[in-house]
Amino acid sequence: MATDADVFDVFFCYSWKDRNRADELVQRLTGQPLGRKALTVFQDHRALEDYDTISDAVAEGLRRSRCLVVLFSDETLKSYYCRGELRYALSAAHRLDGSVQRVMPILHHQRYEDVRPRVLGSVRLPDPRTSSDEDLIASVVARVGRTDTRTFGEAPEPAEPDWYPSPLVGNRSFRGRDVELLDVYDALRAHREPGAGGTPVARIVGLGGQGKTTLAEQYARQFAADYPGGVFVLRGFGSHLADRADGHHVLSSHADHIDGFATAMKVPGLDGLDRVGVLSAFREHLARRAQPYLWIVDDLPAGLDEDTFRSLLAPTREGHTLVTTRYRSAAEEYPWGGEVRLGALDRGAALSVLTSHLAPADRGERRTALAVAEKLGRHAQAVAVAAGLLADPEQGGFRGLLEAVEAPGPDAMELASRLGRDLPTGYGASIATAMLRSIDRLDDHGRDVLRLASLLAPTPLPQRLMEGTVVRTDDRTPSTARARVHEGFANAVDKSLAEALLPPSAGGDGLWTVHTLVSRTVRFADTAFERRERLRQGALQELIGTLDESKTRFVHRLLVHHLPHVRELLESMEGEDVWHAANEATRVYTELGDVRGALALSRPLHEASARVLGPRHEITLKARAVLGTAHGLSGDHDTALEHKRAAYEGLAALLGEHHPQVLIARNNTCDAERPRRLARRSCRVRRDLPDPAARAERTAPRHSVGSCQLRDRGRQGRQPPARPQAQGPRPRTEPRDPR
């Protein structure tokens, strides 16, 4: 505990442009009787310019103060220093008392309704427009007198939240967003959705790369004490695919998350439950705990209907839902909950990020650095990438980078036009220049992992998938592949081109993420077409092998992060291997009880086959049978029967009425309930047999509807297919059956 001599009763926060009024109030406050002592005030008299670092004396004065008084005017939130001082004091006050009563605004040509954050406006002092300065000063002194002697510096550090399943973006430094952080706090306490049981809802809205996810993570960390029930993170919805946003895919991903949360929390009685049952058990478990929790829905795409949106909100009243999305309140977007709009970084924060790798040598270099940040539109992702560039001696320091972004080349201009509305207007070419230069300076391993990431979905990248792809592409040993992948991502993370969600481990549980702006830049700039195609084939073979493995080992829950990448490859590839991968993924979704996931995958599978191969091609007809099975599992038996009959008639015309596959297809049109019964039986068999050999023996002669396979009852059951080799097409002796 600090002694009286070390402690200031009040830290006075003000903009230098309001200095005259600040001096007057500080003079009146200083020396006011406070119990047996005179009130003490800390005031900084320096005019800080060009975003000088706050002196140690000012920072120490803030830490050793019991309360903060802020002179709130039009200039207050324009000041980088005022915002920082205000955020520090509000956060510390909340951790000390659970309230912000230690922070008091004195209005200067403002109304309390205009004070931000709004929580600060609730700490009402007399309004100077209607009260005398004597009344105002007396009110401040009285409030200080009711405050205990602890200082802001004695506030405990916020405890790490209980994350499910993991933190959003790792431990990246948080800079700026002082006001927006508290706006999120306000929004979650001021907006409750009546149609969702009155649960608090807020949305962080902004362009890609502006730091929405980072802000959500910082809010969770800063206010962890408010959420003893934990922080639940739902991600991987694919917001960059606005024209391909699919409610089925979103709800399927939501179901995957619920399943993972329930398993991580060890909710009792999950065995044998389908997805609806798991959600019900999870909701009841949260209700029994009766603890407030934070529910983060990260990077939500546009175009979802209201019912789908509401189904993604926290499942009980104890939850606070925080959504991040690029889309605002328009016809295709979301009007629900309180909105926190995220724009460019403030100048001070942008400078802090830009100089995090290389400090300016003098005031002139600092001004050059500010000019670079301005040319980049103070776009958070671009400024972070530029900071990584400055660590490279070949870049030429701040002056060299400024010259580069001031004169973007034709490649940068073309990339900016392709990125279009995803970048702030007027800054696209400069941002594209920084992105292209950073990717150009990657080493071979870093370029390879980003090349692979650009081929896959914009969802978490599993360590197993990345390492397995390198093994199959380059015929590497697992240990060599692991080293290459880890070195590559370390290089990309160092340049702010990737983030580690979960650190890589010996068990292969690591997860990385690459921002969609980075992936799109890689796709634009990468001319190693042969290498891209080899990696694409390697990823496909690895996905096929992993999916095939689930026939003899119950590893479905380990595949949650693999499944979105099957669909992404489906969009860009053709051929029977792609059909087989999608077919196997549909089986896994089915055996997990995820009907929406099966539909979300089988529908584009059929559409892609029809577009590329034609509606009467054998593969297209088999894909249509798959789609019929998925519709049958969803309960839409009329649509299921329509697809199955069309598949049967087409296959009969191609192969003849007595072909075994045609007989199977005809049999499928007879019993609409049969697929659901067989899928449930298949899943039970897999779950009940822990030994792979025993399970293979038991399941080999059986029907597996979800995988669209059916073995002729009169033939010997085939063994599970071998894991594909690293190179070349997957060996196959006959087409796979349509079911």
Summary of the structure (lengths in Angstrom):
residues: 739
radius of gyration: 29.7
end to end distance: 72.9
largest distance: 103.4
contacts: 2503
relative contact order: 0.06
helix: 55%
strand: 9%
